[in-house]
Amino acid sequence: MDYVKLTEELVKALVKNSDMVTVKEFPTDEEKFHHIQVLVDNDDMGVLIGKAGKTAKALRTIVQASGYINGNEKIKIDIDSF
């Protein structure tokens, strides 16, 4: 499963400046572990994080659930702005 594409589609649906969204996966030494970084415009950080971090937590939950369904893979998502 392409977790980067899934993450990117979910993030682009939430933010206003969807053209500024960048999602990258970094290689890790562990098998079945994915480290994904999401970069969004500074103006969209509040929307993506949500009140008390609820939107970011929901995003992580959806992607991580997909990982567990597809072979018990662990996924870490970092959210940052540029």
C-alpha positions as CSV (number, residue, x, y, z in Angstrom):
1,M,0.0,0.0,0.0
2,D,1.2,3.5,-0.8
3,Y,0.9,5.3,2.6
4,V,2.4,8.5,1.2
5,K,-0.3,8.8,-1.4
6,L,-3.0,8.1,1.2
7,T,-1.6,10.7,3.6
8,E,-1.2,13.2,0.8
9,E,-4.8,12.8,-0.4
10,L,-6.2,13.2,3.2
11,V,-4.1,16.3,3.9
12,K,-4.9,17.9,0.6
13,A,-8.6,17.5,1.4
14,L,-8.2,19.4,4.6
15,V,-6.0,22.4,3.7
16,K,-6.8,25.5,1.6
17,N,-3.4,25.6,-0.2
18,S,-3.3,22.0,-1.5
19,D,-0.7,22.9,-4.0
20,M,1.8,23.6,-1.2
21,V,1.4,20.2,0.4
22,T,4.5,18.0,0.3
23,V,4.6,14.4,1.6
24,K,7.8,12.4,1.7
25,E,8.8,9.1,3.2
26,F,12.2,8.7,4.8
27,P,14.0,5.4,4.7
28,T,14.3,3.5,8.0
29,D,16.4,0.6,9.2
30,E,13.4,-1.2,10.6
31,E,11.3,-3.5,8.5
32,K,7.6,-2.7,8.3
33,F,8.2,0.8,9.7
34,H,7.4,3.9,7.7
35,H,8.4,7.5,8.6
36,I,6.4,10.1,6.7
37,Q,6.9,13.8,6.8
38,V,4.1,16.2,5.9
39,L,4.9,19.8,5.0
40,V,2.1,22.4,4.6
41,D,1.9,26.1,4.2
42,N,2.2,28.0,7.5
43,D,-1.4,29.3,7.1
44,D,-2.7,25.7,7.0
45,M,-1.0,24.5,10.1
46,G,-3.8,25.3,12.4
47,V,-6.4,23.6,10.2
48,L,-4.3,20.5,9.9
49,I,-3.4,20.2,13.6
50,G,-7.0,21.1,14.7
51,K,-8.2,22.0,18.1
52,A,-6.1,20.3,20.7
53,G,-4.5,18.2,17.9
54,K,-7.6,16.3,17.2
55,T,-7.4,16.6,13.4
56,A,-3.7,15.5,13.3
57,K,-4.5,12.6,15.6
58,A,-7.4,11.5,13.4
59,L,-5.1,11.7,10.3
60,R,-2.5,9.5,12.1
61,T,-5.1,7.1,13.2
62,I,-6.5,6.5,9.7
63,V,-3.1,6.0,8.1
64,Q,-1.9,3.8,11.0
65,A,-5.0,1.7,10.8
66,S,-4.4,1.2,7.1
67,G,-0.9,0.0,8.0
68,Y,-2.1,-2.5,10.6
69,I,-4.7,-3.9,8.1
70,N,-2.0,-4.3,5.5
71,G,0.5,-6.4,7.3
72,N,0.9,-4.9,10.8
73,E,3.1,-2.1,9.5
74,K,3.9,0.8,11.8
75,I,3.7,4.4,10.5
76,K,5.0,7.6,12.1
77,I,3.7,10.9,10.6
78,D,5.5,14.2,11.4
79,I,3.7,17.4,10.5
80,D,5.6,20.7,9.9
81,S,5.2,23.9,7.9
82,F,7.5,25.9,5.6
